[in-house]
Structure formats: C-alpha cells, structure tokens
Amino acid sequence: ILYYNLLTSGKLRSHLADIEEEAQSLFLRLLKEYAGREGVTEQLKAENQMEWVCRKNNIRSRAMEIVNDELIYT
C-alpha cells in the first residue's frame, strides 16, 4: 500500500533517495565503528593483508545485514 501511495503521489523517487542516503550513512558509520573496535587498521593491512581482508569482509557483511534489517526490509 505504501508503494502505491508514494507512486501515485509522485514522492516515490524522493522517498527511495532518502532511504538510500540513510542506508549509506549507517553502513559507513558501522564500518568505521567496527573496524576501530576490532583493530582492523592500516598497520594490520601492511603486516598481514589476508587477515585484514578477512576481517574487513566480515565487518562489511555484518554491517550490510544490519542495514538491510533496520532500513531496507522493515
């Protein structure tokens, strides 16, 4: 129902743009927060690239799950 209401009122694009902006902001904030908390730094990247990649991918996956759960699929 929300989709049709937004579509017929002409506000669908602006609504989707707002959600996209909010999702990007939350995702980037979570990446930075988790990386800092877990010690995923440039120093780790220089010392052990494979460990850094594994940890970054794990953080990225968790952040994406949170964004999807809180903003996209609610």
KAJO-V59992 format. One record per residue. N is the residue number from 1. RES is the residue in one small letter. PHI is phi in degrees with one decimal (* if undefined). OMEGA is omega as a letter, one per 30 degrees, with the letter a starting at -180 (NA if undefined). Layout:
n/res/phi/omega
N/RES/PHI/OMEGA
N/RES/PHI/OMEGA
//
This chain:
n/res/phi/omega
1/i/*/l
2/l/-58.9/l
3/y/-57.2/a
4/y/-66.4/l
5/n/-63.4/l
6/l/-67.4/a
7/l/-64.0/a
8/t/-73.6/l
9/s/-86.6/l
10/g/80.8/a
11/k/-105.2/a
12/l/-63.7/a
13/r/-61.7/a
14/s/-67.8/l
15/h/-63.4/l
16/l/-65.0/l
17/a/-64.9/l
18/d/-64.2/l
19/i/-63.9/l
20/e/-61.1/a
21/e/-63.8/l
22/e/-64.4/l
23/a/-66.0/l
24/q/-61.7/a
25/s/-61.9/l
26/l/-63.2/a
27/f/-60.3/a
28/l/-64.8/l
29/r/-65.1/l
30/l/-65.5/l
31/l/-57.7/a
32/k/-64.7/a
33/e/-63.2/a
34/y/-66.8/l
35/a/-62.0/l
36/g/-66.3/a
37/r/-66.9/a
38/e/-99.8/l
39/g/72.4/l
40/v/-89.2/a
41/t/-119.2/l
42/e/-66.0/l
43/q/-64.7/l
44/l/-62.0/l
45/k/-60.6/l
46/a/-70.9/a
47/e/-82.6/a
48/n/-147.9/a
49/q/-64.3/a
50/m/-66.0/l
51/e/-63.7/l
52/w/-61.6/a
53/v/-62.7/l
54/c/-60.1/a
55/r/-67.2/l
56/k/-63.0/l
57/n/-64.2/l
58/n/-63.9/l
59/i/-63.3/a
60/r/-61.2/l
61/s/-64.8/l
62/r/-64.9/l
63/a/-63.8/l
64/m/-64.7/l
65/e/-61.4/a
66/i/-65.4/l
67/v/-61.1/l
68/n/-61.8/a
69/d/-68.3/a
70/e/-84.7/a
71/l/-116.2/a
72/i/-83.5/a
73/y/-100.5/l
74/t/-105.5/NA
//
